[in-house]
Amino acid sequence: MIIDNFKNAETYCGINKNLDLALKFLKNMDTSNLVLGKKEIPNSDSFYIYQEYTSKPLEDGKWEGHKKYIDIQYILGGCEKMGYCPIENLTPLKPYNPDTDFISLTGASDNFFNVSEGNFAIFFPQDGHMPGLAVNEIAPIKKLVFKVPVE
């Protein structure tokens, strides 16, 4: 897992070629007129999803994980709390779905952090995560979630 300000994103180039492409794409992206939903990144197997939503209380949060994709969660507006837990410390609620690359998990963790506008979190397959949480009270969030193939 990585948490940082986007001005430092190039620091993480070299970890994964698909991650490099997505970070460079985001650096050059015009985020002023985004349309909600999923968009493919040209010349790659990566895509991004633009989301606008209201953050939720911790008790409504859900742990999740992925096997085929790395998540880059970049905050465009607002500030949300996210949780992190090594996936081996969480218990599956349902079997992993390879079609959606999603597994719903349960468990406990004390690892929560705030991600504000201009900052991002990167979650790898070993990282269980709980996004979309309210910092102090529910608030509007604008976020880009990049899905980057592990291989």
N, C-alpha and C positions, 0 to 999 in steps of 0.2 A: 504494500500500500504506500502511496505517495500523497502528500498534501503540500501544496505550495501556491505561490502567486504565479500567474501565467507569465510574467516577465522572466521567470526562471525556467520556463518549459524546456528550452534547448538543453538544459543540464541533463535531461533524461533521454536525450537522443542516443541511440546506440543500444538500448535495452532490447528493442524489438523493431524490425524494419517497418512493420505496419503501424506501430506506435509513432515512429518517426514521421511517417506520411500524414497521420492524423493530426499530430501536433503542428506540423508545417501548414497543413490545410487550415486549421483553426487560426493560426497566426495571420494568414492572408485573407481570412473570411470576412465578408461584410455582414455584420450582425444587426444592421439597422432595420431591415425589412424581412425578418424571418417569418416563415409560415409554419404553423403548428404541424407536427408530424414527422415522419421518417423521410430522409433523403439519402441517396447513395453518394458516396465520395467517388468522383470520377477516377478511372484507372486503378481501382483497388477493390478489395472485398470488404472494405469497411463502410459503415454508414453512421449517420447521426440522427438523433431524434430531438426536435425542439419542443420543449414542454413549458407550459405556464400552469401553475396550480397554487393551491394554498397549503402551506406546511401543516403538519398534523402533530398532535400531542404524542409524546413518547409511548404512551400506552396503546396507541393505534399503529405504532411502527411494526414492520415485519422484516425479519432477516432474510436475505437472499444471497444467491451465489450463481456463478456461471462457470462453465468448463471450456467453452470454445472461444469466448470473447473476453477481452480486457475492457473494462469500463473506464472512460474518461468522463468525469462529471464536472462540467464547467459552469459556474454560476454567473449569469448575465445580469441578474437583478435580484436584490434581497439578500438574505442570509439564512442558511438552513443548518441544522445540526445533523450530523451523520454518525452512525455507529460503525465500529470495526470489531471483528472477532475472527481469529483463525478458524477456518472452516471446519477443521478437525475437532474443534471444541463445541460445535453446534450439531443439532440433531435434525435430520430431514423430517419435514412434516408430510411430504409426498415424494414419490420417486422423481429423480431428475428427468426433465423433459428435453430430449435432444433437439426437438423441432423448434422450441422457443429458447433453448439454451438457458433454462431457468430451473432453479431449485429453491423451494420455500423451506426455510429453516426455523428452528426454535432454539433458544438458549439465552444465556445472560452474559453481559460484558460491562465493564466499567470504562471502556474506551470509546468516548464520544467527543466530538470536536465540531467547531463551527466553521463553515465554509462560506465566505462572503463574496460579494461581487468582485470579479477579476481573479478569483482563486479557483483552484480545481483539486479534485481528488482522483487518483487512479487506483482502481481495484483490479487485482490479478485473480486468477482462478482459486488460489489458496486463501483469498480474502473474503470472508463473509461480511456483508455490509447491510446497513439499515439507513437508507437515504430519506430525505423529505421531512425531517422532523423540525418542529418549531424550536426556536432558540429560547425565547421567553413566553411568547404568545404566538398564535397562528398568524401568518403573514403571507403575502403574495411572493411567489418565487418564479423567476425565469431562468431556465437551465437548458444547456445542451448536453446530451449524453451521447458520447461517441462509443460505438461498438467496434472494437478492433480485433481481428483474428489473432489468436495466440501464435499460430504458425503461418 
